[in-house]
Amino acid sequence: MNTTVSTKGHNIGYARVSTADQDTARQLEALHQLGIDRLFEDKASGKDINRPALVEAMKYARTGDTLVVHSLDRLARNLVDLLNIVEDLTARGVSVKFLKENLVFTTSEADPFSKLTLQMLGAFAQFERSLIRERQREGIAIAKLAGAFKGRKQALNDEQVKELVSLDTVNHGKNRTALAAQFGISRNSLYRYLERA
């Protein structure tokens, strides 16, 4: 007697925000509505693909699974990384689903139109981020000329920075995530303070 066991793949959720003080609640709400089996969450910049939770999610994903992401820009900030991640996963039999754009990419899609759609949306998202950064730079330049721009208020005073540096030295540069949380700052801010000290 021939019995075949039907195995349904897992829905793997991936959420990302850029800094520790940002919130993934909106992304998580959308992901949980789908019935996520396993969730991976990064609080890190999307400037490259070396993010702890993303790396772990990609290792965890198996043939038949679906990686579900709220939107294209949560998975990658540039077109090359976006394409590389999607192509790597789909080549291993893992589908990739983007909720906001209502797109699903699978290995069974030999449709060149799907790849073109991904490339176009990724390129537009990258272009939009470039425009936003350019407008920010222009606005800051105008505000500086008018004497209205003072820069971002420092999160830590001089005494707190000394304490931060001292604790980092005692810890030999380990547990920096916990140290950043202790001072209520992001890891990026922590590294900036340490570089200046």
C-alpha positions as CSV (number, residue, x, y, z in Angstrom):
1,M,0.0,0.0,0.0
2,N,1.4,3.4,-1.0
3,T,1.0,6.1,1.6
4,T,2.2,9.5,0.9
5,V,2.5,12.0,3.8
6,S,1.5,15.5,2.9
7,T,3.7,18.0,4.6
8,K,2.6,21.6,4.6
9,G,5.4,24.1,4.7
10,H,5.8,26.7,7.5
11,N,4.9,30.3,7.2
12,I,8.0,32.1,8.4
13,G,7.5,35.8,9.4
14,Y,10.2,38.4,9.0
15,A,9.9,41.9,10.4
16,R,12.5,44.7,10.6
17,V,12.9,48.2,11.8
18,S,16.0,50.2,11.6
19,T,16.6,51.2,15.2
20,A,15.9,49.8,18.7
21,D,13.6,52.6,19.5
22,Q,11.3,51.9,16.5
23,D,8.3,49.5,16.8
24,T,7.5,46.5,14.6
25,A,3.9,46.3,15.9
26,R,2.2,47.2,12.6
27,Q,4.3,44.6,10.7
28,L,3.7,42.0,13.4
29,E,-0.1,42.5,13.3
30,A,-0.2,41.9,9.6
31,L,2.0,38.9,9.8
32,H,0.1,37.2,12.7
33,Q,-3.2,37.5,10.7
34,L,-1.7,34.9,8.3
35,G,-0.9,32.4,11.0
36,I,2.9,32.6,11.3
37,D,4.6,29.4,12.5
38,R,7.9,31.1,13.3
39,L,8.8,34.7,13.6
40,F,12.2,36.4,13.1
41,E,12.6,40.1,14.0
42,D,15.5,42.5,13.4
43,K,16.1,45.9,14.8
44,A,18.8,46.8,12.4
45,S,19.5,48.8,9.4
46,G,18.6,47.2,6.1
47,K,21.8,48.6,4.4
48,D,23.1,45.0,3.9
49,I,21.8,41.4,4.4
50,N,24.1,40.7,7.4
51,R,21.3,41.0,10.0
52,P,21.1,38.3,12.7
53,A,17.4,37.5,12.4
54,L,17.4,37.5,8.6
55,V,20.4,35.2,8.5
56,E,18.7,32.9,11.0
57,A,15.4,33.0,9.0
58,M,17.2,32.1,5.8
59,K,19.0,29.2,7.5
60,Y,15.7,28.0,9.0
61,A,13.7,28.1,5.8
62,R,13.1,24.7,4.1
63,T,11.6,23.5,0.8
64,G,7.9,24.2,0.9
65,D,8.1,27.0,3.5
66,T,7.0,30.6,2.8
67,L,8.9,33.6,4.0
68,V,6.3,36.3,4.7
69,V,7.4,40.0,4.9
70,H,5.3,43.1,5.3
71,S,6.9,44.9,2.4
72,L,9.8,44.9,0.0
73,D,11.8,47.6,1.9
74,R,11.6,45.6,5.1
75,L,13.5,42.7,3.5
76,A,16.2,44.9,1.7
77,R,16.9,48.5,1.0
78,N,18.6,48.1,-2.4
79,L,17.6,46.2,-5.5
80,V,20.7,43.9,-5.6
81,D,20.1,42.6,-2.0
82,L,16.4,42.2,-2.7
83,L,17.0,40.1,-5.8
84,N,19.7,38.0,-4.2
85,I,17.6,37.1,-1.2
86,V,14.5,36.2,-3.2
87,E,16.5,34.3,-5.8
88,D,18.4,32.4,-3.1
89,L,15.2,31.4,-1.3
90,T,13.2,30.5,-4.3
91,A,16.1,28.4,-5.7
92,R,15.8,26.3,-2.5
93,G,12.1,25.8,-2.9
94,V,11.1,28.6,-0.4
95,S,8.4,31.0,-1.5
96,V,8.6,34.7,-0.6
97,K,5.5,36.7,0.0
98,F,5.2,40.5,0.3
99,L,2.0,41.6,2.0
100,K,1.9,45.3,1.1
101,E,2.6,44.7,-2.6
102,N,0.5,41.5,-2.7
103,L,3.3,39.6,-4.4
104,V,4.4,36.0,-4.1
105,F,7.5,34.5,-5.7
106,T,8.0,30.8,-6.0
107,T,10.3,28.3,-7.7
108,S,7.4,27.2,-10.0
109,E,7.2,30.7,-11.5
110,A,9.2,30.6,-14.7
111,D,7.3,33.7,-15.6
112,P,9.8,36.5,-16.6
113,F,7.1,39.0,-15.8
114,S,7.3,38.2,-12.1
115,K,11.0,38.8,-12.0
116,L,10.5,42.1,-13.9
117,T,7.8,43.2,-11.4
118,L,10.2,42.5,-8.5
119,Q,13.0,44.4,-10.2
120,M,10.8,47.4,-11.0
121,L,9.2,47.6,-7.5
122,G,12.6,47.2,-5.8
123,A,14.1,49.9,-8.1
124,F,11.2,52.3,-7.3
125,A,11.6,51.7,-3.6
126,Q,15.3,52.4,-3.8
127,F,14.7,55.5,-5.9
128,E,12.1,56.8,-3.4
129,R,14.5,56.3,-0.5
130,S,17.2,58.3,-2.4
131,L,14.7,61.2,-3.0
132,I,13.8,61.3,0.7
133,R,17.4,61.4,1.7
134,E,18.1,64.2,-0.9
135,R,15.1,66.2,0.4
136,Q,16.4,65.8,4.0
137,R,19.8,67.0,3.0
138,E,18.4,70.0,1.2
139,G,16.1,70.9,4.1
140,I,19.0,70.6,6.6
141,A,21.2,72.8,4.3
142,I,18.5,75.5,4.1
143,A,17.9,75.3,7.9
144,K,21.6,75.7,8.6
145,L,21.9,78.8,6.4
146,A,18.9,80.2,8.3
147,G,20.6,79.3,11.6
148,A,17.6,77.1,12.6
149,F,19.3,73.7,12.4
150,K,21.1,72.6,15.6
151,G,21.3,68.9,14.8
152,R,19.8,66.1,16.8
153,K,19.7,66.6,20.5
154,Q,22.2,64.3,22.2
155,A,20.5,61.4,24.0
156,L,23.3,61.2,26.6
157,N,25.1,64.0,28.5
158,D,28.9,64.0,29.0
159,E,28.7,62.1,32.3
160,Q,26.5,59.4,30.8
161,V,28.9,59.0,27.9
162,K,31.8,58.5,30.3
163,E,29.8,55.9,32.2
164,L,28.9,54.2,28.9
165,V,32.5,54.1,27.8
166,S,33.6,52.8,31.2
167,L,31.0,50.0,31.2
168,D,32.0,49.0,27.6
169,T,35.6,48.8,28.6
170,V,34.8,46.7,31.7
171,N,32.7,44.3,29.5
172,H,35.6,44.2,26.9
173,G,33.1,45.3,24.2
174,K,30.7,42.4,24.8
175,N,26.9,42.6,25.3
176,R,26.6,46.0,23.5
177,T,23.0,45.3,22.7
178,A,22.2,45.1,26.5
179,L,24.4,48.2,27.1
180,A,22.5,50.2,24.5
181,A,19.2,49.1,26.0
182,Q,20.5,50.1,29.5
183,F,21.1,53.6,28.3
184,G,17.9,53.8,26.1
185,I,19.8,54.2,22.8
186,S,20.2,52.2,19.7
187,R,23.3,50.2,18.9
188,N,24.2,52.6,16.1
189,S,24.1,55.5,18.7
190,L,26.2,53.5,21.1
191,Y,28.9,53.0,18.4
192,R,28.8,56.7,17.6
193,Y,29.4,57.6,21.2
194,L,32.2,55.0,21.5
195,E,33.9,56.3,18.4
196,R,33.9,59.9,19.7
197,A,35.2,59.0,23.1
